[in-house]
Amino acid sequence: MPNMIHAGTYSAVTQYLKAVQKAGTDDPEAVSKALHSMPVDDFFARGGTVGANGRMIHDMYLLQVKKPSESKEPWDYYNVLATIPGKEAYIDPAKSGCDLVK
């Protein structure tokens, strides 16, 4: 069964290819500009954005492992206890100390 690493990689590659399509080129500067201007909204990250420092900001989840008796189907392991909005889960890019943020 795919895991979070697989899902995140698929999401990132798909977003990159969308940025190449939007930019109309594979020039790194143009693609970067497109990536920063597009929302990331797929199965992996809803309402995500790419910050000025290159970090992808998206909601995070607090999960609880289910008891075996609570699982209803294969790979049904977690209960979502809370959703932490991306703006709270990550440091504000302007406060990150990154030289890319101006």
C-alpha positions in Angstrom: 0.0 0.0 0.0 1.4 3.4 -0.8 2.5 5.5 2.2 2.9 9.2 2.9 6.3 9.4 1.2 4.8 8.0 -2.0 1.8 10.3 -1.8 3.9 13.4 -1.2 6.3 12.6 -4.0 3.4 12.0 -6.5 1.8 15.3 -5.4 5.1 17.2 -5.8 5.9 15.8 -9.2 2.3 16.5 -10.4 2.5 20.0 -9.1 5.8 20.6 -10.8 4.4 19.3 -14.2 1.4 21.6 -13.8 3.8 24.5 -13.2 5.8 23.6 -16.4 2.5 23.5 -18.3 1.5 26.9 -16.9 4.9 28.4 -17.6 4.9 27.0 -21.1 8.6 26.1 -20.6 10.9 24.1 -18.4 13.1 27.1 -17.6 13.7 26.9 -13.9 13.0 30.6 -13.2 9.7 30.5 -15.0 8.7 27.2 -13.4 9.6 28.5 -10.0 7.4 31.6 -10.5 4.5 29.4 -11.6 4.9 27.1 -8.6 4.8 30.0 -6.2 1.7 31.4 -7.9 -0.4 28.2 -7.9 -2.4 26.6 -5.1 -1.5 23.0 -4.2 -4.9 21.3 -4.0 -4.9 17.6 -4.5 -5.5 14.4 -2.5 -2.3 15.0 -0.5 -2.7 18.7 0.4 -5.8 20.8 0.3 -5.4 24.5 -0.1 -1.6 24.3 0.1 0.7 27.0 -1.1 4.5 27.3 -1.9 6.0 30.0 0.3 8.6 32.5 -0.7 11.3 30.3 0.9 10.2 27.2 -1.1 8.4 25.5 1.7 5.0 23.9 0.9 2.5 25.1 3.5 -0.5 22.8 4.0 -2.7 21.5 6.8 -1.3 18.9 9.1 -3.2 16.2 11.0 -3.1 14.8 14.5 -3.8 11.1 14.1 -4.6 8.3 16.6 -3.9 4.7 15.8 -7.2 2.7 15.8 -7.7 -0.4 17.8 -7.9 -3.5 15.5 -11.6 -3.8 16.3 -12.2 -0.2 15.0 -10.7 -0.9 11.6 -13.4 -1.4 8.9 -11.2 -2.4 6.0 -7.6 -3.1 5.0 -5.2 -0.2 5.7 -7.8 1.6 7.9 -5.4 2.4 10.7 -6.0 6.0 11.9 -8.6 8.4 13.3 -8.1 12.1 12.6 -8.3 13.8 16.0 -7.5 17.4 14.8 -6.6 19.4 11.7 -3.9 22.0 12.2 -4.2 24.8 9.6 -1.1 25.3 7.6 -0.7 28.9 8.8 -0.4 27.5 12.3 1.6 24.4 11.5 4.5 26.2 9.8 6.5 29.3 10.7 5.6 32.4 8.7 8.1 32.5 5.8 8.9 36.2 6.7 10.0 35.0 10.2 12.0 32.0 8.9 15.3 33.8 8.6 15.5 32.6 5.0 17.3 35.1 2.7 14.9 34.2 -0.1 12.1 35.9 1.7 12.0 39.7 1.3 
